[in-house]
Amino acid sequence: MNYIERMGEKARACKSELANASSSQKNEALLQIAHALRRGAADIKRANEIDLKNAAARGMSESMQDRLRLDDKRIEGMAAACEKLCALADPIGEVMGGEVRPNGMRITKVRVPMGVIGIIYEARPNVTADAAALCLKSGNAVILRGGKEAINSNIELIKIMRRAVALAGFPEDIIQLVEDTDRGIALEMMQANGCIDVLIPRGGAKLIQSVVKNATVPVIETGTGNCHVYVDATADLDMAVDIVDNGKTQRPSVCNAVESCLVHRDVAEDFLPMLKARLDKHNVEIRGCALTRMILGEENVKPATQEDFATEFLDYIISIRVVDSLGEAIEHIAKYSTGHSECIVTESLFSAEEFQKRVDSAAVYVNCSTRFTDGDEFGLGAEIGISTQKLHARGPMGLRELTTMKWLINGNGQIRK
């Protein structure tokens, strides 16, 4: 029995107790976690400081260090997310549908937990708390494997949460952390059939592709975010500047950040200088098409390559292209998008409706920032990730997306003829 199989055996031994727990029992555990996170904030920050120092020594970029950082505000955010989940309806046992058949059999479809969920993610320790809380509320045991960059933070967080669920009367092993950061252990998770019921990767393109390629366990694919804003010919240009700026600079290291801006030719000469003036305040590097470079000055804009248009930068870099029409913008998005989040800024109802109808991404916005593609912002309490696939779950994955279904059939002696 390998490392992951031993963890899986522990998880499966206690998953039934969690799956059959009442909403009040699960909510009590979440409140215990919230209280423990606040009480343990100093210990969490000390552990996180070790990870940050190691990251700086390895030359990790500032934007990626921001993903790694845990301060009082983010710790409070993790605790508050647990409390928000308490206020949400418990999906387990929810009746999804049903009917009485002509022979008298009563058939009902209800939500049930998936069982044991494995999550592989990178240098975002807040995911540790959010994922554990979501799995708990949805009745699932969880095995978490974070990146080595956050190992000290994750160990401290898991220690705190395991103690908290024990105080609420649950086995500690409903929440487990893979403390061995060797890549071979990740492969064990990907192939832990019979131990893990579903695997969710959350991170960059390389991680997700590796899981999809190597996993024999069922996978819910969360996607990278090459997100676009298209500024239409009828756009309110001040609004467009605000939306692109927010999408690019408010937190550039996350998957719903804007990576590319498309601008209609009719407004390009007015809009692009306005946008550059705003982005210059954050030292954003612009990589643009030939017309973008002509308008803004070749000395100010690097030439954009095909690779640039396809890249999730996760940094203070943006690609810009001037297009001739709404159709050309949609074609560009279809070619380069990862299917995460796209936005149109327009005053035209026709353009807005065409954009939302024809753009095939998980979240399609009109006149608001792509930064809202987030479980909390969508009223889900928190999220396990943003799914860009189309089977079972798409977009922010909250409690319902961590459930499956069961058919309940009640009769009085019916037999099939």
C-alpha positions in Angstrom: 0.0 0.0 0.0 1.5 3.3 -1.1 1.4 6.7 0.6 -1.8 7.9 -1.1 -3.5 4.5 -0.7 -3.0 4.8 3.1 -4.5 8.3 3.1 -7.3 7.1 0.9 -8.1 4.2 3.3 -8.3 6.6 6.2 -10.6 8.9 4.2 -12.9 6.1 3.1 -13.1 4.8 6.7 -14.7 8.1 7.8 -16.5 9.3 4.7 -19.8 7.7 5.6 -20.0 9.5 8.9 -19.5 12.8 7.2 -21.9 11.9 4.3 -24.7 11.2 6.7 -24.1 14.1 9.1 -26.8 16.7 9.6 -26.5 20.2 8.4 -26.2 21.5 11.9 -23.3 19.1 12.6 -21.4 20.3 9.5 -22.2 23.9 10.3 -20.8 23.5 13.8 -17.6 22.1 12.3 -17.3 25.1 10.0 -17.8 27.5 12.8 -15.1 25.7 14.8 -12.8 26.1 11.8 -13.6 29.8 11.5 -12.9 30.4 15.2 -9.7 28.3 15.0 -8.3 30.2 12.0 -8.8 33.5 13.7 -7.3 32.3 16.9 -4.3 30.7 15.1 -3.6 33.8 12.8 -0.2 34.5 14.4 0.9 30.9 13.9 -0.4 30.9 10.3 1.5 34.1 9.5 4.7 32.7 11.0 4.5 29.6 8.8 3.6 31.7 5.8 6.6 34.0 6.4 8.9 31.0 6.0 7.3 30.1 2.7 7.6 33.7 1.5 11.3 33.9 2.4 12.0 30.7 0.6 10.0 31.9 -2.4 12.0 35.2 -2.6 15.2 33.2 -2.3 14.2 31.1 -5.3 13.4 34.2 -7.4 9.6 33.8 -7.4 7.9 36.8 -9.1 6.2 39.5 -7.0 2.8 38.6 -8.5 3.2 34.9 -7.6 4.4 35.8 -4.1 1.2 37.7 -3.8 -0.7 34.5 -4.4 1.3 32.8 -1.7 1.0 35.6 0.9 -1.4 35.2 3.9 -2.0 38.4 5.9 -4.7 39.2 8.5 -7.2 40.2 5.8 -6.8 36.9 3.9 -7.0 34.8 7.0 -10.1 36.7 8.0 -11.4 36.0 4.5 -10.9 32.3 5.0 -12.7 32.3 8.3 -15.6 34.4 6.9 -15.9 32.0 4.0 -16.6 29.2 6.5 -19.3 31.3 8.1 -20.9 32.1 4.8 -21.0 28.4 3.9 -23.0 27.9 7.1 -25.7 30.2 5.9 -26.0 28.4 2.5 -28.5 25.6 2.0 -27.1 22.1 2.4 -27.2 20.4 -1.0 -27.2 16.9 0.4 -30.6 15.3 0.2 -31.9 18.0 -2.1 -34.6 16.5 -4.4 -33.6 17.2 -8.0 -36.6 15.7 -9.6 -38.9 12.6 -9.7 -42.1 11.1 -10.8 -44.6 8.3 -10.2 -44.5 5.8 -13.0 -47.6 4.2 -14.5 -46.9 1.0 -12.5 -47.0 2.9 -9.3 -43.3 3.1 -8.6 -42.2 6.4 -7.1 -38.8 7.5 -8.5 -36.8 10.4 -6.9 -33.4 11.8 -7.8 -31.5 13.3 -4.9 -28.1 14.9 -4.3 -25.4 12.9 -2.4 -21.7 13.5 -1.7 -19.1 12.3 -4.2 -17.2 10.5 -1.4 -13.4 11.2 -1.3 -12.3 14.2 -3.3 -8.6 14.8 -4.1 -7.4 18.3 -4.9 -4.0 19.1 -6.4 -3.1 22.8 -6.4 -0.2 25.2 -6.4 1.1 28.1 -4.3 -2.2 29.5 -2.9 -2.6 28.4 0.7 -6.0 30.0 0.9 -7.2 27.2 -1.3 -6.4 24.8 1.5 -9.0 26.3 3.8 -11.6 27.0 1.1 -11.4 23.5 -0.4 -11.6 21.8 3.0 -14.6 23.9 4.0 -16.5 23.3 0.8 -15.8 19.5 0.9 -17.0 19.4 4.5 -20.3 21.2 3.9 -21.0 19.0 0.8 -20.3 15.9 2.8 -17.0 14.8 1.2 -13.8 13.7 2.8 -10.8 15.5 1.1 -7.2 14.8 0.4 -5.3 18.0 -0.4 -1.9 18.2 -2.2 -0.7 21.8 -2.3 2.5 23.1 -3.9 5.9 22.8 -2.2 6.1 26.6 -2.2 3.3 26.7 0.4 4.1 23.6 2.4 4.7 25.3 5.8 1.5 27.4 5.5 -0.5 24.4 4.5 0.8 22.2 7.3 -0.2 24.8 9.9 -3.6 25.4 8.3 -4.4 21.6 8.2 -3.3 21.2 11.8 -5.7 23.9 12.9 -8.6 22.6 10.8 -8.2 19.0 11.9 -8.3 20.0 15.5 -11.4 22.1 14.9 -13.4 19.3 13.2 -12.4 17.0 16.0 -13.9 19.5 18.5 -17.1 19.3 16.5 -17.2 15.5 16.8 -15.9 14.4 13.4 -12.8 12.2 12.7 -9.8 14.3 11.9 -9.2 12.3 8.7 -12.1 13.9 6.9 -9.4 16.5 6.1 -5.9 15.3 5.1 -2.8 17.0 3.6 -0.2 15.3 1.5 3.0 16.5 3.2 5.3 14.8 0.8 5.8 17.2 -2.1 7.6 14.8 -4.4 6.0 14.7 -7.9 5.7 11.0 -7.7 3.2 11.4 -4.9 1.1 13.6 -7.2 1.1 10.8 -9.8 -0.1 8.4 -7.1 -3.1 10.7 -6.5 -3.8 10.8 -10.2 -4.0 7.0 -10.3 -5.6 6.3 -6.9 -8.6 4.5 -8.3 -10.6 3.0 -5.5 -9.2 5.5 -3.0 -10.2 8.8 -4.6 -13.6 9.3 -6.3 -12.8 12.5 -8.2 -9.7 14.6 -8.7 -9.7 18.3 -9.1 -6.5 20.1 -10.3 -6.3 23.9 -9.6 -3.4 25.8 -10.9 -1.4 26.7 -14.1 -1.7 25.1 -17.5 1.2 22.7 -16.9 -0.3 21.3 -13.7 -3.8 20.9 -15.3 -2.4 19.3 -18.5 -0.3 16.9 -16.4 -3.3 15.8 -14.4 -5.6 15.4 -17.5 -2.8 13.4 -19.3 -1.9 11.1 -16.4 -5.0 10.6 -14.3 -7.0 7.4 -14.3 -9.2 8.8 -11.5 -12.1 10.8 -12.9 -11.1 14.5 -13.2 -13.0 17.8 -13.1 -10.7 20.1 -15.1 -10.4 23.6 -13.8 -8.9 25.9 -16.5 -6.4 28.5 -17.0 -7.7 32.0 -17.6 -6.7 33.7 -20.9 -9.5 36.3 -20.4 -10.4 39.1 -22.8 -12.1 42.4 -22.8 -13.5 43.7 -26.1 -14.1 47.4 -26.3 -16.9 47.9 -28.9 -17.3 50.9 -31.2 -20.2 52.1 -29.0 -18.4 51.6 -25.6 -18.4 54.2 -22.8 -14.6 54.6 -22.9 -14.2 55.7 -19.3 -16.1 52.6 -18.3 -13.9 50.5 -20.5 -10.7 51.9 -19.0 -12.0 51.1 -15.5 -12.9 47.6 -16.5 -9.7 46.7 -18.2 -7.6 48.3 -15.5 -9.5 46.4 -12.8 -9.2 43.2 -14.7 -5.5 43.6 -15.3 -4.1 45.3 -12.2 -6.4 44.6 -9.2 -4.8 41.2 -8.8 -2.9 40.1 -11.9 -1.9 36.6 -10.6 -5.3 35.1 -10.6 -7.1 33.1 -13.3 -9.9 35.7 -13.8 -7.5 38.6 -14.5 -7.6 40.1 -18.0 -4.7 39.1 -20.2 -5.8 40.6 -23.6 -7.8 43.6 -24.7 -9.4 43.9 -28.1 -10.4 47.4 -29.3 -12.7 48.3 -32.2 -10.8 50.4 -34.8 -13.4 53.2 -34.6 -12.5 54.0 -31.0 -8.8 52.9 -30.9 -7.2 56.3 -31.3 -9.2 57.7 -28.5 -9.3 54.7 -26.2 -5.7 53.3 -26.3 -4.0 56.5 -25.0 -6.5 56.6 -22.2 -5.9 53.0 -21.3 -2.1 53.3 -21.5 -2.2 56.3 -19.1 -4.0 54.2 -16.6 -1.9 51.1 -17.0 1.3 53.1 -16.8 0.4 53.8 -13.1 1.0 50.1 -12.5 3.9 49.7 -14.9 2.0 47.3 -17.1 4.0 46.1 -20.1 1.9 46.4 -23.3 2.4 43.9 -26.2 0.4 45.1 -29.2 -0.5 44.6 -32.8 1.0 46.9 -35.5 -1.9 49.4 -35.3 -1.6 49.5 -31.5 2.1 50.3 -31.8 1.4 53.0 -34.3 -1.1 54.7 -32.1 0.8 54.4 -28.9 4.3 54.7 -30.3 6.6 51.8 -31.1 8.9 52.7 -28.3 6.1 52.2 -25.8 4.7 48.9 -27.1 6.4 45.6 -27.8 5.2 43.8 -30.9 2.7 41.1 -29.9 3.3 37.5 -31.2 0.8 34.7 -31.7 2.1 33.2 -28.5 1.5 36.5 -26.6 -2.2 36.4 -27.6 -2.4 32.8 -26.3 -0.6 33.4 -23.0 -2.0 33.6 -19.5 0.6 36.1 -18.2 -0.4 36.2 -14.5 1.7 39.3 -14.3 1.7 43.1 -15.2 1.6 42.3 -19.0 -1.2 42.7 -21.4 -1.7 42.0 -25.1 -3.7 44.4 -27.2 -5.2 44.1 -30.7 -7.2 46.5 -32.8 -10.1 44.7 -34.7 -12.4 45.9 -37.4 -15.7 44.4 -36.1 -17.5 42.5 -33.3 -17.2 39.4 -35.5 -13.4 39.7 -35.7 -13.2 40.1 -31.9 -15.3 37.0 -31.4 -13.2 35.0 -33.8 -10.0 36.1 -32.0 -11.5 35.0 -28.7 -12.6 31.6 -30.1 -9.0 31.1 -31.3 -7.1 32.1 -28.2 -9.4 31.9 -25.2 -9.2 29.1 -22.6 -12.9 29.3 -22.1 -12.8 31.0 -18.8 -14.2 34.6 -18.7 -14.7 37.2 -21.5 -16.2 40.7 -21.4 -17.7 43.2 -23.9 -17.9 46.9 -23.1 -20.7 48.3 -25.3 -23.8 50.5 -25.3 -25.3 48.4 -28.1 -27.9 45.8 -27.1 -27.4 43.9 -30.3 -23.6 43.7 -29.7 -24.1 42.7 -26.1 -26.6 39.9 -27.0 -24.5 38.6 -29.9 -21.3 38.5 -27.8 -23.0 36.6 -25.0 -24.7 34.2 -27.5 -21.6 33.5 -29.6 -18.7 33.5 -27.1 -18.3 30.0 -25.8 -16.7 30.5 -22.3 -17.9 29.6 -18.8 -18.6 33.3 -17.9 -19.5 36.0 -20.4 -19.8 39.6 -19.2 -21.4 42.8 -20.5 -20.0 46.0 -19.0 -18.4 44.5 -15.8 -15.1 43.1 -14.8 -14.0 39.5 -15.3 -12.7 39.6 -11.8 -16.2 38.7 -10.6 -15.8 35.1 -11.8 -15.4 33.8 -8.3 -17.5 31.6 -6.1 -18.0 34.1 -3.3 -18.9 36.9 -5.8 -21.5 34.5 -7.4 -23.1 33.8 -4.1 -21.6 30.3 -3.7 -19.8 31.1 -0.4 -16.5 30.0 -1.8 -15.2 27.9 -4.7 -13.2 24.8 -5.3 -12.0 26.3 -8.7 -13.3 27.5 -12.0 -14.3 24.7 -14.3 -13.8 25.4 -18.0 -15.0 22.0 -19.1 -18.6 21.2 -20.0 -19.3 17.9 -18.3 -21.0 18.0 -14.8 -19.6 21.4 -13.8 -18.8 24.7 -15.5 -17.7 28.0 -14.1 -17.2 28.6 -10.3 -17.6 25.3 -8.5 -19.5 25.6 -5.2 -21.4 23.1 -3.0 -23.7 21.6 -5.6 -20.9 21.0 -8.1 -19.2 18.8 -5.4 -22.2 16.4 -5.3 -23.5 13.7 -7.5 -26.9 12.1 -7.7 -28.7 9.0 -6.4 -31.9 7.5 -7.7 -34.4 6.4 -5.0 -37.1 4.0 -6.2 -40.0 3.0 -3.9 -42.6 0.3 -4.9 -45.0 -2.2 -3.5 -44.1 -5.4 -5.2 -43.7 -4.3 -8.9 -41.8 -6.7 -11.1 -40.7 -6.2 -14.7 -42.4 -8.3 -17.3 
